[in-house]
């Protein structure tokens, strides 16, 4: 054999070994037993559990052998963005799609809180990683086994940081166990700190013996979104979320288009924008723990993670260039046209409500040229500081 051929074979062997190691990497929950690990332990080639057999019909037996690899490479903590509703048990990874089957006959593990209302989960790590965060969720009371699993069906009950690896390659994760009874599903996310990669685990469990504690609320009511009137097309709404120290955490925003400006529509548009992108905030009406936006000027509310607060900023569109007043008209501009050139004590504008307003004399009249929703004549919260009816 030529030396070049030997080298090629050696490289191929190393590549094959690397691929095998990668397939076995990372881990899954062994206590309680995860869905994929239960299928692996129950004979991957001839599953004894009917749900595992159905999953094998969809994706074959290989996903069971690769029980440690349910991951998303670029999650970076944004789990709901990379794992869609209905695909939580596969982690949004099509290789494991059989695990997402909506069945009530997955193998369950009995689970019971200790005398302090706690439980120690055990995660079998085939490849330990530096950890940013472990998160645990449980299905809400009233969730029906066999129904599609959505993020809205889950309630967070435990968050842990970097936990040391115990003997035997196991992470022991001590958490308060929530109060539940009967069959439920516990969901776990493991976010690495040394990369954007994250791992996902479904555990089918049966709560026994009572005990446990009520999970803290995932979302706290931070106040209403109240529309005092319609807004202009092109208005930008920004929901700024701050932590307890006053630092900006995120700033989801939306620029209103036609059809989104009515008083009962722009809060709905804002809610959809926030709920689609924010990690720390939701907007809508809470019903049995689920937050859903509605078309209303007064009923939507802002919900934040505990300890956070918010501020809603409104930025109206830049004013158009001044135009000549209509011939023979009783006003100089149709607001906000000409904004920035209004003369205190002289300028008369036609407001968005169709009525006429005169700019107050100086010094109050200086507010007429401020580009802010609060000073919009007739509708802004502080319009009387700048204008008088004409």
N, C-alpha and C positions, 0 to 999 in steps of 0.2 A: 504494500500500500504506500502511496506517495505521502510525504509529510503534509502536503497541503490538504489531502483528504482526511488525514488523522485530525488535523486542526479543525476542519469543518465538522467532523463528527463530535469532537469535544465541545465545540461551541453549541451544537444542536443539543447535546446532552445537558449542558448547563442551562440552556434556555428552557428545555423541558422540565428540569428540576425546579427552575424558578417559577414556571407557570403552575406546577403542582403545589408549591409552597404558597403561592398567592391564592390559589383556590381554597386552601385550608386555613387561610389567615383569619384572625380577628376573634370571633366568638359568638356565643349565644347564651341565653339563660338556661341553667340546669336545675334551678330551684326557685320557683316552680318550673316545670319543664316547658320550654317553648314549643310552639306548634311544629316548627320544622324539626326540632330535635326529637320530639315524640315520634314523628314519622320515621326518622332515621333509626331510632331505637326499636321501632316496631316492624323491622324487616323491610328495607327500602325496595327490594325487588318484588316482594309479594306482601304488600301492606296488609296488616290485620285490621286496621281501623278503616271503616268505609270512606271517611273523608280523605284520609291519606291516599287511599286507592284512587279516588276521583282526582286528586291532585296529580298523582302519577300519570293518569290518563292524559292530562293536559300538558305536563312539562317533563315527563319521564322521571326516572329515579335519581338522576344526577343532582338535582337541587337538594335532595335529602343528604347525599354524601357531602355536599358543600354547605352544610348547615351553618358554617361560621361566616358566610360571605354576604349576608343581606345588607347591602350598603348603598350609599349615594356618595360619589367621589367629591362633589362640590356643594354639599349641603351648607356648611359653614353656619350652622345654627338655624337656618331658614327651612325647617323641616316641612312646614305646611306648603311651602313654595315648590319643593321638589318631590313630595310624596302626595299624590292626589287622593281625594276621597275615594273609597272603594278599593284602594291599593295599599293600605297601610301595612298589612301583614307581609307583603312582598317588598315593602320599602320602595314602591314605585319601580322595582326592578323586574322586567318582564320574564327573566329566567325563572323567578319564583312565583309566577302569576297563579299557579295552582293553589297557593296558600291563601289567596283572597276569596276562594269559593265561599259563598254565603250558605253555610251549613251549621246545624246545631249539634252535629255528632262528632265534632273534633274531640280528641281525648282530653279530659280535664284533670287538673291536679287539685286535690283538696288543700285549702289554705286557711290558716287560723292565726289570729293575733296572739302574742304572748301576754303575760299579765300586765304589761305596760302599754298594751295596745300597739305593739310594734311587730315587725317581721323582717327577717334577714334574707334578702334575695341573694342568690349566688349566680354569678355570671362566669361561665367557663371560657377563659380567654386562651385561644390557641396562639394568639400573637398580641401581647400586651402593648398598649399605647399610652402616651401622655394624654391626660383627660382634661377637657375643659368643663364638661358638664354631663351628668346623668339626669334624666328626667323620667318620671313614672306617671302614668295616667291610668284611670280606671273608667269603665263604661258607667254611664249614669244610671240611677234607678229608673226602671221602666224600659231600659234597652232590652230588646228581644234577641236571644241567641239565634243565629241564622239570618239576621238582617244585615244589609250592607253596613260596613264600618266606616264612619265619617269622623273627621276631627271634631265636629260639633257633638258627637256622641260621647266624647271623652272629657273627663275632669282630672286636671293635674293634682297630684297629691304629695309628691316628693321630688326634691331637687338636691343633688349632691355634687360636690366638686371632685377633685382628684383624690380618689380612694386608693390606698396602697394595695398591691397585689398580695394575696395570702398564699400559703403553701398549697401546692397542687395546681397552681395557675388559675386560681379563682379570685374574682373580686367579690368581697362580701359587702353587701349594700344594705345598711340598716335604715328602715323607713317606718314612719307611722302607717299602719294599715287602715285604709278607710272602712267605714261601716257599710257593709253590703251583706246580702244573703243570696244563696243560690248561685247559678251559673253567671259568670261575667267574664270580661276580657281585660287583662292588664297589658298595657302597651309601654314599651321602654325605648328611649332614644339615648344613644351614647355618642357624644360629640368629642372628637379628638381636639387637642389644643395644638398639636404639631402639624396639622394639615386641616383642610376643609372637609375631610371625609367623616361620615357619620354612619352608625349602624342602628338597625331597627329590629325589635323583637315583639312578637305577639305571644301572650301566655293565656291559654284557656284554663280558667280556674273555677273552683266551686267553693264559695265562702261557707265556712262551718263554725258553729260555736259562738256566734255573736262577737262581741268585743270590737276592737278597732276604734278609730276616732273619725270624726267628721272632717273631710278634707277642707283646708282653708279655701275661701273663694278665689277662683282664678282671676276673675274680673271684679273690680270695685267700681260702683257708680260714682263718676267724677262730676256729673252735672249735665244740664240739658244743652241741646243745640236748638236755639230759638230763632226762627226767621221772622224779622219784623217787617219784611216786605220783599218784593222781587228784587233781584240783582240784574246787572247788565251782562249781556253776552261778552265774554272775554274776561270777566272777573276771576281772579285766582284766589282760591281758598286754601289756606295752609294750616293743618292741625299740628301744632308744635307740642311735643311730649317732653317733659323734663323729669329728671330724677329728684330725690329729696334734697340734693345739693344744688339744684337749679341748673344742672348741665343738660344741654339738648341731647335727647336720645334718638329721636327721629322726627322727620318733617314731611309726612305724606301730604300731597296737595293735588288739586284739580283745577283746571281752567274751564269755566262753564261754557258750554256750547248752546246753540239754539235748542229749546225744549227742556233745558235744565235750570232755567232762571226763575221760575215761579216760586213763591214762598213755600209751597209744599213739595217742590221738586229739587231745589238745590241742596237741602239737607240730605235727601235720598242719594243724590249724585255724590256728595261728599262721603257719605257712609260707604257706598260701594268702593270708592277710591281708597279709603282708609282700610277697609276690611280686606281688600285684595293685596295690600302691600305692607301694612304695618305689623310689627311683631309685638308692640307694647300697648296697642290701643284697638278698640272696636267701637263702632257707632251703630246704634239701632235701638230696638226695643227688646228687652230680655224676657223670654218666656220659657219657664222651666229650665233655666240655665243656658238656653240658646239665644244668641243675639241676632236679630234679623232687622234690617233696615225697612222702613216703611215710608210712603209718601205722606208727609205731615210737616207742618210748620212748627209744631211744638212738642211732638211726642218722642222723637229720637233723642237718645242720651249718649254721652261719651262714657265708655268703660275702659279703665286702665288697670295695668298690673299694680298690685299693692305698693303704696308709697310714692306713686308717680302723680303728676299733675299736668294740666294742659292749658294751652292758649290757642284760640282760633283767630288767625290773622286773615284780613280781607284786603286784597289789593285790586282796585278798580283799574280798568284799561287806561292806557295813556290817552290824554285828551287829544282830540283831532285839532288840526290847525284852525285858527279863528276864521269864521266866515262872516260875510256881510249879513245883517239882519234882513229878514224878508221885507220886501217893499211894503210900506204902509202898516207894518206890524206894530204891536204894542210891546214888543220885547226885543232884546238885542241878540240873544243866542238861545238855542235849544240845548239845555244842560246835558252833557258836560262840554259841548263845543265851546271853544274860546277860553276854557279853564286856564288860569294863569294870567289872563289879561283883563279880568273883571275889575271895574273901578268902584271902590267903596262909595256908597251913597248915590251911584249913578246907574250901574248896570242892572238890567232886568232880564231874567231868564225864564224860559218855559221849562218846568220840571217834568220828570218822567211820569208824574201823575196828571199832566195836562194843565196844571195851574201855573200862575205867574208868581214870581218871587223877586223882590228887590234886594240887592246887596246892602247890608247895613252900612252906615257911615263909619269912617275910620274912628277908633282903632278896631272895633268889632268886625268891620268889613274885611279885614285882612284874612279872616277865616274863609271867606268866599272862594279864595284861590287855592285852598288846601285840598289836595287830591286824596280824599279819604271818604269812605262810605258814611261815616258819622255826620258829615256836613252836606250830604246830598239833600237839596232843598225839598222840604215837605215830607221826606221819608227817613232821613238819617236820624240817629238817636240824639244828635246835638245840632240839628239844622237851625234851630231858633237862635243859636249863638251867632250865626252868620247871616241869616236871611229874615225878611219879614214878608208876609203875604202882600201881593201888589194888587 
